[in-house]
Amino acid sequence: MRFSTFYSDRIRCSIDVVGPSNLVTFLEHTEAYRRDLRRVEYGDERDPKMREFLERIAPIMWRRSKKPMMVVAGKNDPRVPVTESDQIVTALKQQGTPVWYVMAKDEGHGFQKKGQRGFSVLCDGRVFCNNTC
């Protein structure tokens, strides 16, 4: 997501796989057992100064990318809530950027089931082929 946001002029399309779009919403919605560890890693969104900083650097806030993007998420992801992917898809649609959303209702962080993993790879290839060939 970040590369697509800041280097859109260097790419033709991108794929976001279980990526956070905003560290504030990520921290607010991630599973409770992971939250304190992530706050140590990324900063505590409850601190007003840190919250303002995290909001300012969030790729979703920049919305610069006009390049097609495929977003891949698992609905049951305990690490990166599916709401992060939902935000990306909504923002890209609002600005008129082509976006495909592959969300598996019975997967977590990354696709583990063979059929869904294969489908995701097939979709990756289709997005790249449609935008580079």
N, C-alpha and C positions, 0 to 999 in steps of 0.2 A: 504494500500500500504506500509506504513512504517513498520508495523509488519511483513509483508511478506518479506520485504527487509532485515530487521535486525534479524529476528528470523526464517528464512527459515528452519533451522534444527529442529524446534519444531512443524512444521505443515505439512500437506499432500497436502493442496490446500488452496486457498483463493478467496475471492470475494471483488472486489473494487466497491463501489457504489458511484458515483458522487464525487470521490476524486481527489484533485489536485495532479499532479505528480511533479510539479516544481513551487515554489511560484513566481519565476520571470515571467514565461510564464503565470501563473494564473493571476497575477496582470496586465500584459500587455494586456490580452485578456478578462478580466472580464468586465461586463457592466460599463460604465463610472460613472453612478450614485452610484455604489458600491465601486469604486476603492479607493477613498480617505479614506473611512472607513476601508477598508482592509489594506491599507498602515499603518494606525495607529496600527492595530492589528498585522500585520506580519513584517512590516519594509518597507521602501521605496526603491524599486528596482532601482530608478534613482540615488541613492547615490552609487558610485562605490564600497565602502567598504561593504555596506549592500548587494549589488548585488552579490558580490563575496561570501559572507557568505551564502546567500540564495541558490546560485548555489551549493555550497559545501554540504549543508545539504539535497538537493533535493533527494528523494528516487529514482527518475528516473536515476540519475547520478550513483548510486551505482550498480544497475542492478545485485544484488546478487541472487535474488530469481530464483530458477530453478523449483519451484513448480508450478503446473497448477494454472491458475487464470482465473476467469470470471470477466469481466469488464462491468459494467452497467452504462449507461448514457442516458440522454435526450438531443436531439439535440438542443432544445430551452432553455436550462438551463441558466438563467441570473446570477446565483451565481457561478457555476463552469463551465466554457466553455467546450463544448464537445471536444475541441482541447486537453484538458488535458487527457481525456480518449484515444483519438487517439494516443497521445504520448506513453502512457503506452502500448497499443496494439502493436504499431510499435516496441518499444524497446524489448518487450518480444518475438515477432516473430524473430527479428534479432538475438537474442541469443539462439533461438531454444526452448524456454519455451512454453509448450502448453497453449493456450489462447483462450477464447471464448469471443465474443463481442456482447452484447445485447444493441443496441442503438435504442431508439424509436424516430422516426422522429417528432412525435407530442406531446412530453412530455417535461417537464422542469426539475426542481430539484427534482428527485425522480419520480416514476411512480404513477400517480393519478388515471388513468383510470382503472376500475376494471379488464377488460380483460388483459391489459398489466401488471398490478400488479400480476395477477394470473400466467401469462406466466413467469414473472421474478422469482417468487417463484418456479415454476416448474423447471426452468433452474437451480436455486440454488441447488435444491434437486438432480438434475441429476449430476451436477458437484461434489457434495459431495459424492454421491453414487458411481460414477465412480472412485473416488480417495480414498475412505476409505473402501469400501466393498470388 
